[in-house]
Amino acid sequence: MKIKFFIICFVTCLFVNSFTFAEEKSTDNFIERGFKKIFSKKKVEEKSSEKSLQKPKVKKVRTDNFIEAGVKKLFAKKSLEEPQLTLEEPQLKGINFYTGMFDFSDHKQRASLIGIEHQNHNLYRDTLVGKISPVTGFFITENNASYIYTGIETNYKLGRLNITPSFTPGLYAKGDGKDLGSIIEFKSDVQLSYDVGESMNLGMSYNHVSNASLGDKNPGANSYMFNFLKKF
């Protein structure tokens, strides 16, 4: 996912208003012009004396522009560095190896199982329940009952703790194991795992497999597994 950053430039337009003052020529006589020159000369001398008595003005250097420019450079630098962090994030793909007990609640039909599952959190969709991503897997029991499935899952992270519910329809073959009443089954699963490193976590999961009354019978099966997830 790429994040685009737009640099907003504020352009200030300065409007200069110029005023011209025209000095009217007088047609007065020689004496009036003489008096005007005398008083005007006196005024010039008074102004010059006042200027000499005044303290020299020190030009203030505006620091707000420098502060504003520094803040802009700081945030611009930060925004340019942010995309690099997203590129350095690890790939959220993983292989989940698990083993456990299939249909542990049925003392006659329960059997140990082993399975493998592929998770890909990069292919996600934002929904009301969070980000859902695809998951595909397969398991087989000691009685040669097998189940291949694909579906969706979502992950809720609490620090190093992960809660991962999933729903995965699939195809079931009973082999020498329990008859679940239909070849089409639905697996609801919840997994609780703990991050033991950046690319590995350990956990435990519980699932229920049933055919939602699509077959002649629907005994269902409850299972638990221990999970080892390797991310890459």
VOBA-1610 file (N, C-alpha, C; in pm, whole numbers, padded with zeros to 5 digits, always signed):
BEGIN
Met+00084-00118+00000Met+00000+00000+00000Met+00088+00122+00000Lys+00061+00205-00095Lys+00143+00325-00107Lys+00066+00445-00056Ile+00136+00529+00022Ile+00074+00649+00079Ile+00130+00770+00008Lys+00040+00851-00052Lys+00083+00971-00126Lys+00072+01093-00035Phe+00174+01174-00038Phe+00176+01296+00041Phe+00181+01417-00052Phe+00086+01511-00035Phe+00078+01630-00118Phe+00136+01749-00041Ile+00226+01823-00106Ile+00287+01943-00045Ile+00205+02064-00086Ile+00143+02130+00014Ile+00054+02244-00014Ile+00137+02372-00009Cys+00136+02446-00118Cys+00212+02572-00128Cys+00117+02689-00117Phe+00143+02776-00020Phe+00062+02896-00003Phe+00133+03013-00069Val+00063+03074-00166Val+00122+03187-00241Val+00054+03316-00198Thr+00134+03413-00151Thr+00080+03544-00107Thr+00106+03652-00212Cys+00000+03719-00248Cys+00010+03828-00348Cys+00011+03962-00276Leu+00110+04043-00306Leu+00122+04176-00244Leu+00077+04282-00343Phe-00017+04367-00299Phe-00068+04476-00382Phe-00012+04608-00328Val+00055+04683-00415Val+00116+04811-00374Val+00034+04926-00430Asn-00013+05010-00340Asn-00090+05130-00382Asn+00004+05250-00377Ser+00017+05320-00487Ser+00105+05438-00495Ser+00022+05564-00505Phe+00065+05660-00429Phe-00003+05790-00428Phe+00098+05898-00472Thr+00055+05985-00557Thr+00140+06095-00604Thr+00085+06227-00553Phe+00177+06306-00507Phe+00139+06437-00455Phe+00194+06544-00549Ala+00108+06628-00599Ala+00149+06736-00690Ala+00159+06867-00613Glu+00266+06935-00635Glu+00287+07063-00566Glu+00243+07176-00659Glu+00148+07256-00613Glu+00094+07364-00694Glu+00192+07482-00696Lys+00206+07541-00814Lys+00293+07658-00827Lys+00213+07784-00795Ser+00272+07865-00719Ser+00203+07986-00676Ser+00237+08102-00768Thr+00141+08198-00785Thr+00161+08318-00867Thr+00170+08442-00781Asp+00201+08418-00652Asp+00208+08532-00560Asp+00327+08621-00595Asn+00331+08735-00529Asn+00437+08831-00554Asn+00569+08786-00493Phe+00672+08867-00515Phe+00808+08833-00474Phe+00820+08822-00323Ile+00747+08911-00246Ile+00758+08913-00100Ile+00699+08786-00041Glu+00580+08745-00095Glu+00516+08624-00044Glu+00602+08501-00069Arg+00664+08498-00188Arg+00751+08384-00217Arg+00872+08384-00125Gly+00920+08505-00091Gly+01034+08514+00001Gly+01001+08460+00137Phe+00883+08503+00190Phe+00840+08453+00321Phe+00823+08300+00319Lys+00769+08248+00213Lys+00750+08102+00202Lys+00884+08029+00208Lys+00984+08086+00136Lys+01115+08020+00135Lys+01178+08023+00273Ile+01160+08140+00345Ile+01219+08151+00479Ile+01159+08049+00574Phe+01021+08044+00576Phe+00955+07952+00667Phe+00977+07805+00630Ser+00984+07783+00499Ser+01010+07644+00457Ser+01149+07601+00497Lys+01249+07694+00487Lys+01386+07664+00527Lys+01393+07638+00676Lys+01313+07721+00752Lys+01311+07704+00897Lys+01255+07568+00934Lys+01147+07527+00864Lys+01086+07397+00892Lys+01182+07282+00862Val+01259+07301+00753Val+01356+07196+00718Val+01461+07183+00825Glu+01509+07300+00878Glu+01610+07296+00982Glu+01556+07232+01110Glu+01427+07264+01144Glu+01367+07205+01263Glu+01354+07053+01249Lys+01315+07010+01130Lys+01301+06866+01109Lys+01435+06794+01118Ser+01539+06861+01061Ser+01672+06800+01066Ser+01724+06790+01208Ser+01693+06897+01292Ser+01738+06894+01431Ser+01663+06785+01509Glu+01532+06770+01479Glu+01455+06665+01546Glu+01507+06527+01509Lys+01543+06508+01384Lys+01596+06378+01341Lys+01728+06346+01410Ser+01809+06450+01429Ser+01939+06428+01495Ser+01923+06390+01641Leu+01816+06446+01706Leu+01792+06415+01846Leu+01729+06277+01865Gln+01659+06229+01764Gln+01594+06098+01777Gln+01698+05987+01780Lys+01663+05878+01855Lys+01750+05761+01863Lys+01744+05684+01732Pro+01856+05635+01690Pro+01856+05558+01565Pro+01770+05433+01579Lys+01688+05408+01478Lys+01600+05292+01479Lys+01678+05166+01444Val+01657+05065+01526Val+01722+04936+01503Val+01627+04848+01426Lys+01669+04797+01315Lys+01585+04712+01231Lys+01566+04576+01298Lys+01441+04546+01325Lys+01409+04419+01391Lys+01409+04305+01289Val+01473+04200+01329Val+01477+04081+01244Val+01361+03991+01283Arg+01275+03964+01187Arg+01158+03880+01213Arg+01200+03735+01222Thr+01170+03677+01338Thr+01207+03535+01359Thr+01092+03440+01334Asp+00968+03496+01320Asp+00854+03407+01301Asp+00861+03334+01169Asn+00916+03403+01065Asn+00928+03337+00936Asn+01025+03220+00942Phe+01137+03239+01018Phe+01235+03131+01032Phe+01176+03014+01109Ile+01098+03044+01215Ile+01036+02937+01294Ile+00935+02860+01210Glu+00854+02934+01134Glu+00753+02870+01049Glu+00819+02782+00943Ala+00928+02833+00884Ala+00998+02753+00782Ala+01059+02628+00843Gly+01111+02642+00968Gly+01169+02525+01034Gly+01067+02418+01065Val+00948+02463+01111Val+00841+02367+01140Val+00796+02296+01014Lys+00783+02371+00902Lys+00742+02309+00776Lys+00843+02205+00731Lys+00974+02238+00743Lys+01078+02143+00702Lys+01074+02018+00789Leu+01046+02037+00919Leu+01043+01923+01011Leu+00932+01827+00975Phe+00809+01881+00953Phe+00696+01794+00919Phe+00708+01737+00779Ala+00769+01812+00687Ala+00789+01759+00552Ala+00886+01642+00554Lys+00990+01653+00636Lys+01087+01544+00648Lys+01022+01422+00709Lys+00936+01444+00810Lys+00868+01333+00875Lys+00775+01261+00779Ser+00701+01337+00699Ser+00606+01278+00605Ser+00678+01199+00496Leu+00799+01242+00458Leu+00874+01168+00357Leu+00930+01039+00412Glu+00953+01033+00544Glu+01010+00913+00603Glu+00904+00808+00631Glu+00777+00847+00645Glu+00671+00753+00681Glu+00652+00640+00582Pro+00655+00664+00448Pro+00637+00552+00355Pro+00743+00445+00369Gln+00866+00483+00413Gln+00971+00383+00428Gln+00936+00284+00537Leu+00864+00333+00642Leu+00825+00243+00750Leu+00726+00138+00701Thr+00632+00178+00617Thr+00534+00082+00565Thr+00600-00021+00475Leu+00706+00020+00402Leu+00774-00074+00314Leu+00854-00176+00392Glu+00895-00140+00515Glu+00976-00229+00594Glu+00892-00327+00677Glu+00760-00314+00672Glu+00674-00405+00747Glu+00688-00548+00694Pro+00690-00648+00783Pro+00703-00786+00737Pro+00583-00833+00659Gln+00604-00929+00572Gln+00494-00987+00494Gln+00405-01069+00587Leu+00274-01047+00578Leu+00180-01113+00667Leu+00128-01242+00604Lys+00219-01327+00561Lys+00184-01460+00512Lys+00239-01562+00611Gly+00175-01678+00614Gly+00222-01778+00708Gly+00172-01917+00677Ile+00246-02016+00726Ile+00206-02157+00719Ile+00180-02204+00861Asn+00060-02256+00882Asn+00019-02302+01014Asn+00020-02455+01016Phe+00108-02511+01096Phe+00113-02656+01116Phe+00040-02687+01248Tyr-00049-02786+01245Tyr-00122-02815+01367Tyr-00147-02965+01381Thr-00167-03004+01506Thr-00200-03141+01540Thr-00290-03139+01663Gly-00377-03242+01674Gly-00468-03242+01788Gly-00560-03362+01785Met-00680-03342+01838Met-00776-03450+01852Met-00905-03414+01776Phe-00940-03501+01678Phe-01062-03483+01600Phe-01180-03547+01672Asp-01287-03470+01687Asp-01412-03517+01750Asp-01384-03574+01889Phe-01320-03493+01973Phe-01279-03539+02106Phe-01399-03569+02196Ser-01515-03513+02167Ser-01633-03535+02252Ser-01701-03671+02227Asp-01665-03737+02115Asp-01720-03869+02084Asp-01612-03973+02116His-01632-04046+02226His-01529-04137+02273His-01506-04254+02177Lys-01606-04288+02095Lys-01591-04399+02002Lys-01524-04357+01871Gln-01543-04233+01829Gln-01495-04190+01698Gln-01377-04092+01704Arg-01337-04050+01819Arg-01229-03951+01825Arg-01099-04011+01773Ala-01020-03925+01712Ala-00896-03971+01651Ala-00799-03853+01643Ser-00672-03884+01651Ser-00571-03779+01639Ser-00567-03732+01494Leu-00524-03610+01474Leu-00518-03553+01339Leu-00391-03471+01324Ile-00356-03445+01199Ile-00246-03356+01165Ile-00290-03275+01043Gly-00252-03148+01038Gly-00296-03064+00928Gly-00202-02949+00899Ile-00229-02883+00789Ile-00149-02769+00745Ile-00245-02663+00689Glu-00209-02538+00708Glu-00297-02428+00668Glu-00213-02310+00617His-00260-02248+00510His-00191-02131+00455His-00275-02007+00483Gln-00210-01905+00541Gln-00277-01778+00573Gln-00209-01666+00496Asn-00291-01574+00446Asn-00238-01460+00371Asn-00314-01334+00410His-00257-01260+00505His-00322-01138+00553His-00296-01018+00462Asn-00212-01036+00359Asn-00191-00928+00262Asn-00315-00909+00174Leu-00386-01018+00146Leu-00508-01011+00065Leu-00626-00996+00159Tyr-00656-00874+00198Tyr-00761-00851+00295Tyr-00869-00759+00240Arg-00983-00760+00309Arg-01093-00670+00280Arg-01140-00609+00412Asp-01163-00478+00411Asp-01215-00411+00529Asp-01366-00434+00540Thr-01411-00483+00654Thr-01553-00511+00678Thr-01593-00455+00814Leu-01719-00475+00850Leu-01769-00428+00979Leu-01705-00503+01096Val-01660-00626+01072Val-01599-00705+01179Val-01448-00696+01179Gly-01391-00615+01090Gly-01246-00602+01080Gly-01195-00643+00943Lys-01066-00667+00934Lys-01004-00707+00808Lys-01014-00859+00794Ile-01080-00904+00688Ile-01090-01047+00663Ile-00991-01084+00552Ser-00932-01202+00563Ser-00832-01249+00466Ser-00854-01397+00437Pro-00803-01446+00324Pro-00827-01586+00286Pro-00741-01684+00366Val-00795-01802+00384Val-00723-01910+00450Val-00761-02042+00381Thr-00663-02128+00359Thr-00685-02257+00292Thr-00605-02364+00366Gly-00668-02482+00384Gly-00597-02585+00458Gly-00649-02725+00432Phe-00584-02820+00503Phe-00615-02963+00486Phe-00573-03037+00612Phe-00658-03132+00656Phe-00614-03218+00766Phe-00660-03361+00738Ile-00592-03455+00804Ile-00624-03598+00793Ile-00611-03660+00931Thr-00701-03755+00960Thr-00700-03819+01091Thr-00631-03955+01081Glu-00613-04018+01197Glu-00550-04151+01200Glu-00641-04257+01137Asn-00770-04227+01121Asn-00863-04318+01057Asn-00884-04286+00910Asn-00795-04206+00856Asn-00796-04168+00714Asn-00917-04080+00676Ala-00984-04021+00772Ala-01084-03918+00742Ala-01009-03789+00708Ser-01052-03722+00603Ser-00978-03603+00557Ser-01076-03490+00525Tyr-01023-03369+00534Tyr-01105-03250+00508Tyr-01016-03144+00443Ile-01056-03099+00323Ile-00987-02991+00255Ile-01083-02872+00251Tyr-01031-02753+00283Tyr-01121-02639+00303Tyr-01055-02509+00259Thr-01138-02411+00236Thr-01092-02275+00208Thr-01200-02179+00256Gly-01160-02063+00303Gly-01257-01967+00356Gly-01191-01837+00397Ile-01245-01777+00501Ile-01198-01646+00545Ile-01169-01650+00695Glu-01084-01556+00736Glu-01055-01539+00878Glu-01027-01393+00906Thr-01034-01356+01032Thr-00997-01222+01075Thr-00912-01236+01201Asn-00831-01133+01226Asn-00736-01141+01337Asn-00749-01018+01426Tyr-00760-01041+01557Tyr-00764-00934+01655Tyr-00639-00946+01742Lys-00561-00838+01746Lys-00431-00843+01813Lys-00436-00761+01941Leu-00395-00821+02052Leu-00386-00755+02182Leu-00243-00771+02232Gly-00158-00678+02192Gly-00017-00692+02224Gly+00043-00809+02149Arg+00096-00907+02221Arg+00149-01029+02159Arg+00044-01138+02144Leu-00075-01114+02196Leu-00182-01213+02192Leu-00266-01194+02067Asn-00300-01304+01998Asn-00380-01300+01875Asn-00505-01387+01892Ile-00619-01330+01855Ile-00745-01405+01853Ile-00790-01411+01707Thr-00800-01531+01651Thr-00824-01548+01508Thr-00944-01640+01484Pro-01064-01584+01466Pro-01178-01666+01426Pro-01180-01685+01274Ser-01236-01798+01227Ser-01242-01826+01084Ser-01365-01909+01051Phe-01404-01903+00924Phe-01514-01984+00872Phe-01469-02041+00738Thr-01467-02176+00728Thr-01409-02240+00610Thr-01495-02358+00563Pro-01576-02340+00459Pro-01644-02455+00397Pro-01543-02545+00327Gly-01580-02674+00313Gly-01488-02766+00247Gly-01551-02899+00212Leu-01465-02990+00167Leu-01507-03125+00126Leu-01450-03226+00224Tyr-01539-03317+00272Tyr-01501-03415+00374Tyr-01514-03557+00318Ala-01409-03636+00343Ala-01411-03779+00308Ala-01393-03858+00438Lys-01487-03947+00470Lys-01484-04012+00601Lys-01377-04120+00614Gly-01334-04181+00503Gly-01235-04289+00513Gly-01286-04398+00604Asp-01204-04435+00705Asp-01247-04532+00805Asp-01293-04463+00933Gly-01317-04332+00923Gly-01353-04255+01042Gly-01502-04227+01050Lys-01537-04119+01112Lys-01677-04085+01141Lys-01749-04035+01018Asp-01873-04081+01002Asp-01959-04034+00894Asp-02030-03907+00939Leu-01999-03794+00874Leu-02060-03666+00911Leu-02187-03634+00833Gly-02231-03726+00745Gly-02360-03713+00679Gly-02358-03643+00545Ser-02248-03582+00505Ser-02243-03513+00376Ser-02097-03491+00338Ile-02075-03482+00205Ile-01940-03452+00159Ile-01907-03303+00179Ile-02014-03219+00180Ile-01995-03075+00201Ile-02011-03045+00349Glu-01906-02989+00409Glu-01908-02955+00550Glu-01863-02810+00570Phe-01892-02758+00689Phe-01855-02620+00724Phe-01781-02623+00857Lys-01666-02560+00858Lys-01582-02558+00979Lys-01578-02417+01037Ser-01619-02404+01164Ser-01607-02278+01238Ser-01496-02296+01340Asp-01403-02203+01341Asp-01280-02221+01419Asp-01245-02091+01490Val-01189-02104+01610Val-01132-01989+01680Val-00995-02031+01733Gln-00897-01946+01708Gln-00759-01978+01745Gln-00704-01869+01837Leu-00638-01912+01943Leu-00572-01822+02037Leu-00422-01851+02030Ser-00344-01749+01993Ser-00201-01771+01976Ser-00121-01658+02039Tyr+00008-01684+02057Tyr+00098-01588+02122Tyr+00224-01573+02037Asp+00264-01448+02012Asp+00384-01422+01933Asp+00508-01448+02018Val+00586-01547+01977Val+00711-01575+02047Val+00830-01514+01974Gly+00806-01452+01861Gly+00910-01385+01783Gly+00845-01306+01671Glu+00928-01240+01591Glu+00874-01160+01482Glu+00812-01246+01372Ser+00857-01370+01358Ser+00809-01454+01248Ser+00754-01588+01295Met+00714-01598+01423Met+00669-01727+01473Met+00573-01706+01589Asn+00468-01787+01596Asn+00383-01788+01715Asn+00329-01928+01742Leu+00290-01948+01865Leu+00235-02075+01912Leu+00095-02050+01966Gly+00006-02150+01948Gly-00129-02130+01996Gly-00209-02258+02005Met-00336-02239+02035Met-00430-02350+02046Met-00561-02306+01982Ser-00630-02400+01919Ser-00754-02366+01850Ser-00862-02472+01877Tyr-00985-02428+01858Tyr-01101-02516+01872Tyr-01189-02497+01750Asn-01246-02607+01697Asn-01335-02593+01582Asn-01453-02690+01591His-01555-02655+01514His-01673-02740+01502His-01701-02760+01354Val-01717-02885+01313Val-01744-02920+01173Val-01884-02980+01166Ser-01967-02927+01076Ser-02101-02982+01054Ser-02147-02947+00913Asn-02256-03013+00869Asn-02303-02990+00732Asn-02425-02898+00725Ala-02461-02834+00837Ala-02573-02740+00841Ala-02703-02806+00792Ser-02717-02936+00824Ser-02837-03014+00790Ser-02858-03028+00639Leu-02748-03028+00562Leu-02759-03053+00418Leu-02771-03202+00388Gly-02722-03286+00478Gly-02728-03431+00457Gly-02844-03495+00532Asp-02849-03628+00522Asp-02954-03703+00592Asp-02936-03697+00743Lys-02814-03683+00788Lys-02786-03668+00931Lys-02676-03563+00948Asn-02667-03512+01069Asn-02570-03406+01095Asn-02514-03421+01237Pro-02429-03522+01257Pro-02376-03544+01393Pro-02276-03438+01436Gly-02201-03383+01339Gly-02101-03282+01372Gly-01980-03341+01442Ala-01877-03260+01455Ala-01755-03303+01522Ala-01686-03183+01585Asn-01645-03199+01711Asn-01572-03095+01783Asn-01426-03137+01800Ser-01336-03046+01767Ser-01194-03081+01770Ser-01112-02970+01834Tyr-00996-03005+01887Tyr-00900-02907+01936Tyr-00763-02938+01877Met-00684-02833+01856Met-00551-02848+01795Met-00450-02757+01864Phe-00324-02799+01855Phe-00211-02714+01895Phe-00145-02664+01766Asn-00119-02534+01761Asn-00076-02471+01637Asn+00065-02412+01646Phe+00137-02428+01535Phe+00268-02363+01520Phe+00264-02287+01388Leu+00272-02153+01396Leu+00261-02068+01278Leu+00396-02006+01246Lys+00440-02026+01124Lys+00565-01965+01075Lys+00531-01860+00971Lys+00569-01735+00997Lys+00543-01626+00904Lys+00662-01607+00810Phe+00631-01560+00690Phe+00739-01531+00594Phe+00696-01419+00502
//
